[in-house]
Amino acid sequence: MRRKVIVDSDTATDDTIAILLSSALFDLVGVSIVAGNVNFQDQVNNALFTLEYIGRDDVPVYIGYDRPILGQWRTVEEVHGKWGMSGWRVSPNRKKPEKEHAVDAILRLSKEYEGELEIMAISPLTNLAQAYLRDNGLTKRVKKVWIMGGAFTRGNTTPLAEFNFWVDPEAAKIVLNAGFEVTIVPWEVTEKYGVIYENEWEEIGKLGSRLSEFFVRSNKALLEFSKLQGNLGSVHPDSLTVYLAYNNQAILEERKLKVDIELCSLSRGGMLVDWYNREHNSIVVLKADRERFKTALLDVLSSF
Ligand SMILES: O=c1[nH]cnc2c1ncn2[C@@H]1O[C@H](CO)[C@@H](O)[C@H]1O
């Protein structure tokens, strides 16, 4: 039986591929939208369009929080291109978001699929923190939270902080200290094992499928930005996290660690890791199998 998942997404470039992978690999029971990468309405459109494009009009999209709990944040169109889709102006033809709020949907689905539901938290953690604050029984009903977030030392947004934790550090702190079963895939791990190299982009372009065309059109700004960051291809933190959730064999090294979040001044959004195993609240992925990730991605992109 396919595992039940919600994708919590600030939908732009790589998020769309994470949605597409989740639809291929899991029973995707909903996509919830949260403030993060780009303009909120663009994110909603991008999620609706992605699901229509892959023929998954049946997957509900729930509108969540359009701002972080406390902080000021900025969107990063420079990473994802115009509209968060590399300048591709997409608009859904038929699909509309649900009336039910994302937090209500997360709580309801956690009851419908108690002990089964997994959350792909590939965005700022605002929706999840709010759901937990509303009903802390959530931690026991959700089987697992897969978090893309945090940087050990090479923050992609500030010298210390990774984007998802930086946008809503209060939410990240709430979620990490709530008592969920958590696996974290940090930024540096995705920069190393979540890269699709330029020659692989050519391979993808030659697949000539509807999904390969989608990948190239929606993610080409991410490729350019990743190269500016010094990478040899595009970095896919969200897709890698979804894939590692699906195939735990592709996690080559992980450790149980205590992780917490900095809230103040220059270190705001930074991830604090206690490497001495005094206690733990998370499993942190340290190494992954890039080849298997790439192969799985190309498999899905060639499927139609
Ligand atoms: O430079 C970037 N490359 C890839 N993803 C980014 C970047 N900046 C922000 N994000 C977004 O934040 C998370 C990774 O930090 C990912 O969830 C992605 O959606």
The ligand as a MOL file (V3000), in Angstrom:
LIG
                    3D

  0  0  0     0  0            999 V3000
M  V30 BEGIN CTAB
M  V30 COUNTS 19 21 0 0 0
M  V30 BEGIN ATOM
M  V30 1 O 19.4960 28.9690 -3.2330 0
M  V30 2 C 18.5620 28.1630 -3.1410 0
M  V30 3 N 18.6130 26.9800 -3.7850 0
M  V30 4 C 17.6160 26.0670 -3.6830 0
M  V30 5 N 16.5240 26.2790 -2.9410 0
M  V30 6 C 16.4010 27.4460 -2.2830 0
M  V30 7 C 17.3900 28.4200 -2.3550 0
M  V30 8 N 16.9960 29.4610 -1.6110 0
M  V30 9 C 15.8130 29.1390 -1.0780 0
M  V30 10 N 15.4390 27.9290 -1.4790 0
M  V30 11 C 14.2040 27.2850 -0.9720 0
M  V30 12 O 14.4960 27.0920 0.4070 0
M  V30 13 C 14.9000 25.7450 0.6260 0
M  V30 14 C 16.4160 25.5940 0.5550 0
M  V30 15 O 17.0200 26.4750 1.4130 0
M  V30 16 C 14.1510 24.9320 -0.3850 0
M  V30 17 O 12.9640 24.4360 0.2420 0
M  V30 18 C 13.8380 25.9020 -1.5160 0
M  V30 19 O 12.4680 25.8850 -1.8550 0
M  V30 END ATOM
M  V30 BEGIN BOND
M  V30 1 2 1 2
M  V30 2 1 2 3
M  V30 3 1 2 7
M  V30 4 1 3 4
M  V30 5 2 4 5
M  V30 6 1 5 6
M  V30 7 2 6 7
M  V30 8 1 6 10
M  V30 9 1 7 8
M  V30 10 2 8 9
M  V30 11 1 9 10
M  V30 12 1 10 11
M  V30 13 1 11 12
M  V30 14 1 11 18
M  V30 15 1 12 13
M  V30 16 1 13 14
M  V30 17 1 13 16
M  V30 18 1 14 15
M  V30 19 1 16 17
M  V30 20 1 16 18
M  V30 21 1 18 19
M  V30 END BOND
M  V30 END CTAB
M  END
